Amino acid sequence: MRYPQGGGLTPERQAFRERIRLEAAELFAVGASNAEVAKDLRVSVRSVQRWRRTW
């Protein structure tokens, strides 16, 4: 089953997740490793890897 655009999240939750991704981008810019970013933001390393590729 596919979720609608936004993965079925509320607008508030979508905004929260976007803020986390923006924080990750700031950490990428200062040279933080994937593991450091994941630990700081309390997300999986796999998510951070995807975000870094996109960044």
MMTF fields as JSON, N, C-alpha, C and O atoms, coordinates in Angstrom:
{
  "mmtfVersion": "1.0.0",
  "mmtfProducer": "UNKNOWN",
  "numBonds": 219,
  "numAtoms": 220,
  "numGroups": 55,
  "numChains": 1,
  "numModels": 1,
  "chainsPerModel": [1],
  "groupsPerChain": [55],
  "chainIdList": ["A"],
  "bondAtomList": [4, 2, 8, 6, 12, 10, 16, 14, 20, 18, 24, 22, 28, 26, 32, 30, 36, 34, 40, 38, 44, 42, 48, 46, 52, 50, 56, 54, 60, 58, 64, 62, 68, 66, 72, 70, 76, 74, 80, 78, 84, 82, 88, 86, 92, 90, 96, 94, 100, 98, 104, 102, 108, 106, 112, 110, 116, 114, 120, 118, 124, 122, 128, 126, 132, 130, 136, 134, 140, 138, 144, 142, 148, 146, 152, 150, 156, 154, 160, 158, 164, 162, 168, 166, 172, 170, 176, 174, 180, 178, 184, 182, 188, 186, 192, 190, 196, 194, 200, 198, 204, 202, 208, 206, 212, 210, 216, 214],
  "bondOrderList": [1, 1, 1, 1, 1, 1, 1, 1, 1, 1, 1, 1, 1, 1, 1, 1, 1, 1, 1, 1, 1, 1, 1, 1, 1, 1, 1, 1, 1, 1, 1, 1, 1, 1, 1, 1, 1, 1, 1, 1, 1, 1, 1, 1, 1, 1, 1, 1, 1, 1, 1, 1, 1, 1],
  "groupList": [{"groupName": "MET", "atomNameList": ["N", "CA", "C", "O"], "elementList": ["N", "C", "C", "O"], "formalChargeList": [0, 0, 0, 0], "bondAtomList": [1, 0, 2, 1, 3, 2], "bondOrderList": [1, 1, 2], "singleLetterCode": "M", "chemCompType": "L-PEPTIDE LINKING"}, {"groupName": "ARG", "atomNameList": ["N", "CA", "C", "O"], "elementList": ["N", "C", "C", "O"], "formalChargeList": [0, 0, 0, 0], "bondAtomList": [1, 0, 2, 1, 3, 2], "bondOrderList": [1, 1, 2], "singleLetterCode": "R", "chemCompType": "L-PEPTIDE LINKING"}, {"groupName": "TYR", "atomNameList": ["N", "CA", "C", "O"], "elementList": ["N", "C", "C", "O"], "formalChargeList": [0, 0, 0, 0], "bondAtomList": [1, 0, 2, 1, 3, 2], "bondOrderList": [1, 1, 2], "singleLetterCode": "Y", "chemCompType": "L-PEPTIDE LINKING"}, {"groupName": "PRO", "atomNameList": ["N", "CA", "C", "O"], "elementList": ["N", "C", "C", "O"], "formalChargeList": [0, 0, 0, 0], "bondAtomList": [1, 0, 2, 1, 3, 2], "bondOrderList": [1, 1, 2], "singleLetterCode": "P", "chemCompType": "L-PEPTIDE LINKING"}, {"groupName": "GLN", "atomNameList": ["N", "CA", "C", "O"], "elementList": ["N", "C", "C", "O"], "formalChargeList": [0, 0, 0, 0], "bondAtomList": [1, 0, 2, 1, 3, 2], "bondOrderList": [1, 1, 2], "singleLetterCode": "Q", "chemCompType": "L-PEPTIDE LINKING"}, {"groupName": "GLY", "atomNameList": ["N", "CA", "C", "O"], "elementList": ["N", "C", "C", "O"], "formalChargeList": [0, 0, 0, 0], "bondAtomList": [1, 0, 2, 1, 3, 2], "bondOrderList": [1, 1, 2], "singleLetterCode": "G", "chemCompType": "PEPTIDE LINKING"}, {"groupName": "LEU", "atomNameList": ["N", "CA", "C", "O"], "elementList": ["N", "C", "C", "O"], "formalChargeList": [0, 0, 0, 0], "bondAtomList": [1, 0, 2, 1, 3, 2], "bondOrderList": [1, 1, 2], "singleLetterCode": "L", "chemCompType": "L-PEPTIDE LINKING"}, {"groupName": "THR", "atomNameList": ["N", "CA", "C", "O"], "elementList": ["N", "C", "C", "O"], "formalChargeList": [0, 0, 0, 0], "bondAtomList": [1, 0, 2, 1, 3, 2], "bondOrderList": [1, 1, 2], "singleLetterCode": "T", "chemCompType": "L-PEPTIDE LINKING"}, {"groupName": "GLU", "atomNameList": ["N", "CA", "C", "O"], "elementList": ["N", "C", "C", "O"], "formalChargeList": [0, 0, 0, 0], "bondAtomList": [1, 0, 2, 1, 3, 2], "bondOrderList": [1, 1, 2], "singleLetterCode": "E", "chemCompType": "L-PEPTIDE LINKING"}, {"groupName": "ALA", "atomNameList": ["N", "CA", "C", "O"], "elementList": ["N", "C", "C", "O"], "formalChargeList": [0, 0, 0, 0], "bondAtomList": [1, 0, 2, 1, 3, 2], "bondOrderList": [1, 1, 2], "singleLetterCode": "A", "chemCompType": "L-PEPTIDE LINKING"}, {"groupName": "PHE", "atomNameList": ["N", "CA", "C", "O"], "elementList": ["N", "C", "C", "O"], "formalChargeList": [0, 0, 0, 0], "bondAtomList": [1, 0, 2, 1, 3, 2], "bondOrderList": [1, 1, 2], "singleLetterCode": "F", "chemCompType": "L-PEPTIDE LINKING"}, {"groupName": "ILE", "atomNameList": ["N", "CA", "C", "O"], "elementList": ["N", "C", "C", "O"], "formalChargeList": [0, 0, 0, 0], "bondAtomList": [1, 0, 2, 1, 3, 2], "bondOrderList": [1, 1, 2], "singleLetterCode": "I", "chemCompType": "L-PEPTIDE LINKING"}, {"groupName": "VAL", "atomNameList": ["N", "CA", "C", "O"], "elementList": ["N", "C", "C", "O"], "formalChargeList": [0, 0, 0, 0], "bondAtomList": [1, 0, 2, 1, 3, 2], "bondOrderList": [1, 1, 2], "singleLetterCode": "V", "chemCompType": "L-PEPTIDE LINKING"}, {"groupName": "SER", "atomNameList": ["N", "CA", "C", "O"], "elementList": ["N", "C", "C", "O"], "formalChargeList": [0, 0, 0, 0], "bondAtomList": [1, 0, 2, 1, 3, 2], "bondOrderList": [1, 1, 2], "singleLetterCode": "S", "chemCompType": "L-PEPTIDE LINKING"}, {"groupName": "ASN", "atomNameList": ["N", "CA", "C", "O"], "elementList": ["N", "C", "C", "O"], "formalChargeList": [0, 0, 0, 0], "bondAtomList": [1, 0, 2, 1, 3, 2], "bondOrderList": [1, 1, 2], "singleLetterCode": "N", "chemCompType": "L-PEPTIDE LINKING"}, {"groupName": "LYS", "atomNameList": ["N", "CA", "C", "O"], "elementList": ["N", "C", "C", "O"], "formalChargeList": [0, 0, 0, 0], "bondAtomList": [1, 0, 2, 1, 3, 2], "bondOrderList": [1, 1, 2], "singleLetterCode": "K", "chemCompType": "L-PEPTIDE LINKING"}, {"groupName": "ASP", "atomNameList": ["N", "CA", "C", "O"], "elementList": ["N", "C", "C", "O"], "formalChargeList": [0, 0, 0, 0], "bondAtomList": [1, 0, 2, 1, 3, 2], "bondOrderList": [1, 1, 2], "singleLetterCode": "D", "chemCompType": "L-PEPTIDE LINKING"}, {"groupName": "TRP", "atomNameList": ["N", "CA", "C", "O"], "elementList": ["N", "C", "C", "O"], "formalChargeList": [0, 0, 0, 0], "bondAtomList": [1, 0, 2, 1, 3, 2], "bondOrderList": [1, 1, 2], "singleLetterCode": "W", "chemCompType": "L-PEPTIDE LINKING"}],
  "groupTypeList": [0, 1, 2, 3, 4, 5, 5, 5, 6, 7, 3, 8, 1, 4, 9, 10, 1, 8, 1, 11, 1, 6, 8, 9, 9, 8, 6, 10, 9, 12, 5, 9, 13, 14, 9, 8, 12, 9, 15, 16, 6, 1, 12, 13, 12, 1, 13, 12, 4, 1, 17, 1, 1, 7, 17],
  "groupIdList": [1, 2, 3, 4, 5, 6, 7, 8, 9, 10, 11, 12, 13, 14, 15, 16, 17, 18, 19, 20, 21, 22, 23, 24, 25, 26, 27, 28, 29, 30, 31, 32, 33, 34, 35, 36, 37, 38, 39, 40, 41, 42, 43, 44, 45, 46, 47, 48, 49, 50, 51, 52, 53, 54, 55],
  "secStructList": [7, 7, 7, 7, 6, 6, 6, 6, 7, 7, 2, 2, 2, 2, 2, 2, 2, 2, 2, 2, 2, 2, 2, 2, 2, 2, 2, 2, 2, 6, 6, 7, 7, 2, 2, 2, 2, 2, 2, 2, 2, 6, 7, 7, 2, 2, 2, 2, 2, 2, 2, 2, 2, 2, 7],
  "xCoordList": [0.834, 0.0, 0.884, 1.839, 0.574, 1.327, 0.629, -0.599, 1.425, 0.867, 0.694, 1.399, -0.23, -0.379, 0.859, 1.695, 0.969, 2.092, 2.252, 1.284, 3.471, 3.703, 3.727, 3.924, 3.531, 3.632, 2.551, 2.721, 1.44, 0.369, 0.618, -0.081, 1.603, 1.924, 1.092, 0.655, 0.891, 0.202, 1.126, 2.341, 0.589, 1.445, 2.465, 3.588, 2.08, 3.015, 4.187, 5.338, 3.888, 4.946, 5.842, 7.054, 5.255, 6.059, 7.024, 8.19, 6.543, 7.386, 8.509, 9.645, 8.194, 9.207, 10.303, 11.489, 9.906, 10.891, 11.743, 12.933, 11.148, 11.912, 12.939, 14.061, 12.568, 13.53, 14.705, 15.848, 14.436, 15.513, 16.451, 17.67, 15.891, 16.724, 17.571, 18.722, 17.005, 17.766, 18.894, 19.982, 18.636, 19.696, 20.806, 21.988, 20.428, 21.419, 22.281, 23.498, 21.674, 22.429, 23.445, 24.561, 23.068, 24.013, 25.196, 26.339, 24.919, 25.994, 26.882, 28.097, 26.278, 27.074, 28.049, 29.206, 27.577, 28.38, 29.611, 30.629, 29.538, 30.702, 31.539, 32.5, 31.174, 32.003, 31.693, 32.532, 30.524, 30.159, 29.969, 29.494, 30.342, 30.169, 28.71, 27.919, 28.368, 26.998, 26.611, 25.498, 27.531, 27.24, 27.02, 26.135, 27.805, 27.642, 26.295, 25.601, 25.934, 24.652, 23.502, 22.566, 23.574, 22.517, 22.363, 21.246, 23.481, 23.43, 22.868, 22.015, 23.345, 22.892, 21.397, 20.704, 20.906, 19.509, 18.583, 17.373, 19.165, 18.399, 17.597, 16.395, 18.307, 17.733, 18.671, 19.757, 18.262, 19.105, 20.223, 20.085, 21.322, 22.435, 21.984, 22.409, 21.133, 20.623, 19.888, 20.063, 19.073, 18.383, 19.397, 19.266, 20.402, 21.427, 22.166, 22.482, 22.441, 23.113, 22.27, 22.797, 20.973, 20.082, 20.065, 20.132, 19.975, 19.943, 21.233, 21.201, 22.385, 23.669, 23.773, 24.269, 23.311, 23.344, 22.523, 22.942, 21.366, 20.497, 21.126, 21.04, 21.757, 22.387, 23.497, 24.157],
  "yCoordList": [-1.175, 0.0, 1.245, 1.333, 2.179, 3.428, 4.492, 4.546, 5.335, 6.445, 7.656, 7.795, 8.53, 9.766, 10.64, 10.38, 11.663, 12.584, 13.037, 13.441, 12.963, 13.323, 12.12, 12.267, 10.939, 9.722, 9.551, 8.778, 10.263, 10.136, 10.922, 10.72, 11.815, 12.603, 13.882, 14.405, 14.359, 15.633, 16.755, 16.563, 17.901, 19.023, 19.408, 19.795, 19.303, 19.623, 18.644, 19.044, 17.372, 16.349, 16.498, 16.3, 16.845, 17.093, 18.244, 18.166, 19.319, 20.481, 20.102, 20.547, 19.281, 18.829, 18.05, 18.29, 17.121, 16.313, 17.165, 16.9, 18.177, 19.072, 19.862, 20.075, 20.294, 21.002, 20.1, 20.558, 18.824, 17.87, 17.759, 17.75, 17.674, 17.577, 18.831, 18.745, 19.994, 21.236, 21.297, 21.788, 20.802, 20.727, 19.796, 20.078, 18.694, 17.763, 18.458, 18.272, 19.247, 19.959, 20.908, 21.038, 21.568, 22.45, 21.653, 22.106, 20.469, 19.627, 19.1, 18.988, 18.776, 18.347, 19.445, 19.172, 20.686, 21.822, 22.023, 22.521, 21.648, 21.808, 20.539, 20.471, 19.529, 18.338, 17.205, 16.322, 17.194, 16.111, 14.807, 14.81, 13.704, 12.393, 11.962, 12.522, 10.965, 10.443, 9.946, 10.195, 9.242, 8.703, 9.827, 9.727, 10.887, 12.019, 12.694, 13.02, 12.901, 13.551, 12.685, 13.192, 11.386, 10.475, 10.51, 10.553, 10.492, 10.507, 11.832, 11.846, 12.943, 14.264, 14.475, 15.058, 13.996, 14.235, 13.087, 13.169, 11.998, 10.83, 10.227, 9.984, 9.994, 9.337, 8.214, 8.075, 7.413, 6.309, 6.822, 7.844, 6.087, 6.419, 6.307, 7.095, 5.343, 5.158, 6.412, 6.827, 7.011, 8.25, 9.345, 10.076, 9.452, 10.483, 10.254, 11.214, 9.011, 8.711, 9.195, 9.785, 8.948, 9.405, 10.926, 11.496, 11.584, 13.039, 13.63, 14.614, 13.021, 13.541, 13.408, 14.315, 12.291, 12.112, 13.204, 13.764, 13.498, 14.528, 15.911, 16.747, 16.142, 17.424, 17.682, 18.718],
  "zCoordList": [0.0, 0.0, 0.0, 0.772, -0.842, -0.918, -0.101, -0.041, 0.524, 1.298, 0.404, -0.595, 0.746, -0.023, 0.153, 1.019, -0.661, -0.558, 0.898, 1.542, 1.398, 2.793, 3.709, 4.916, 3.163, 3.95, 4.999, 5.941, 4.849, 5.815, 7.096, 8.089, 7.087, 8.27, 8.322, 7.297, 9.525, 9.687, 9.213, 9.164, 8.871, 8.465, 9.536, 9.213, 10.803, 11.885, 11.902, 12.077, 11.719, 11.728, 10.493, 10.58, 9.354, 8.152, 8.386, 8.0, 9.019, 9.308, 10.272, 10.108, 11.279, 12.223, 11.503, 11.726, 10.644, 9.928, 8.991, 8.824, 8.384, 7.519, 8.335, 7.874, 9.537, 10.404, 10.746, 10.785, 10.996, 11.296, 10.092, 10.259, 8.882, 7.677, 7.483, 7.055, 7.796, 7.676, 8.706, 8.406, 9.915, 10.924, 10.442, 10.64, 9.813, 9.278, 8.228, 8.211, 7.36, 6.326, 6.955, 6.454, 8.045, 8.732, 9.274, 9.208, 9.81, 10.33, 9.198, 9.363, 8.051, 6.898, 6.498, 6.179, 6.516, 6.082, 6.953, 6.472, 8.217, 9.099, 9.177, 9.944, 8.38, 8.266, 9.222, 9.403, 9.84, 10.754, 9.981, 8.845, 10.606, 9.973, 10.043, 10.802, 9.244, 9.254, 10.641, 11.106, 11.304, 12.632, 13.638, 14.488, 13.555, 14.467, 14.266, 15.229, 13.004, 12.695, 13.207, 13.825, 12.951, 13.391, 14.908, 15.425, 15.612, 17.073, 17.585, 18.472, 17.026, 17.478, 17.241, 18.076, 16.094, 15.73, 16.09, 15.884, 16.637, 17.06, 15.911, 16.021, 14.799, 13.625, 13.216, 13.779, 12.243, 11.797, 10.883, 10.21, 10.883, 10.0, 8.55, 7.705, 8.257, 6.896, 6.407, 5.261, 7.268, 6.889, 6.592, 5.611, 7.442, 7.251, 5.937, 5.235, 5.598, 4.326, 3.151, 2.208, 3.204, 2.128, 2.058, 0.97, 3.204, 3.227, 2.671, 1.931, 3.032, 2.568, 1.042, 0.375, 0.496, -0.959, -1.643, -2.656, -1.087, -1.648, -1.493, -2.393, -0.345, -0.055, -1.033, -0.958]
}
